[in-house]
Amino acid sequence: MPGLYRRTLFCAQQVLGGPVALARYLRAQPATLAAWLSGQEEMPDAVFLRVVDLLLDDMDALQRHAAAAARHLGQVDRVLDLKKD
């Protein structure tokens, strides 16, 4: 599982904007986060679950944003279709 734990940490860094923000979110020392990312130390399961929760929340937000954008584009398409007539 170490590879999975490290991949989730890398994804979470992207979501939050970098290792400093992720360390702050996880309430971990930057050196500890670096050790987890490098595989030198094993990340506790409770921390892993916090990271997964963050990523799932981010996916939910992306899905809501995509749905809103699709609705907006649908409205724009309808307006453009009306202008053609």
N, C-alpha and C positions, 0 to 999 in steps of 0.2 A: 503493500500500500504506500510506501514512501513516495513513489512516483506520482501517484494520485494526489497525495497531500501537497507536494511541491507544485504540481500543475494548478491546483486550486489557489494556492498562494500567489502564483504568477498572475492568474486571471484577476484575483482580487486587487492586486497592485494596479492593474490597468483600470479597473472600475473606480478605484479611489484616487488615482493619480500619482501613485508611486509608493515606495517603501516607507517613507516617513509617515504618510497618511495611514497606511495599513498598520504600521506598528502602533500608532496612536489609537486607531479603531480597535485593535486587539488588546490594547493596554499592555503591550510588550516592549521590552527594550529593543532598540534597533539591532543591537548585536545578537539578541536572541532570535529575532526575525531572520537575520542574515544566516544564522546557524540552521534554522529550519529550511530556508530556501536552498542552502548548499547541501543539505542532507547530512550535515555534521551532527545535528540533534534531531530527535524525533518530536514532531509537534504533538502536543496532547490532544486527545480525541475531542475534548470540549472546545478547544480552539478551532480544530478542523470543522466542527459543527457550526461555529460562529461564521467561519469563512463561507461554508456552503449556504448558510442562511442569507448572507450578504449577496452572494451570486444569484440565488433564487429571487430575492427581492429585486435585484437589478434586472433580471429576465422579465419579471412581472411588469416593471416600469417600461422596459423596452417594448413589450407587447402592447401595453396601453398606449404608448406613444405611436406605435405603428398603426394601431386601430384608429386613433384620432386622425393621423395623417391620411389614412385611406378614406375615412369619412370626409375629410376636408377636400381631398382630391376628387371624390365622387361629387361633391357639391360644385366644385369648379367645373368639372366635366358637364354637369347638367346645365350650368349657366352658359357655357360655351356652346352647347347644343342648342339652347334657346336663341342665341345670337345668330346662329346659322339660318334659322327660319325666317 
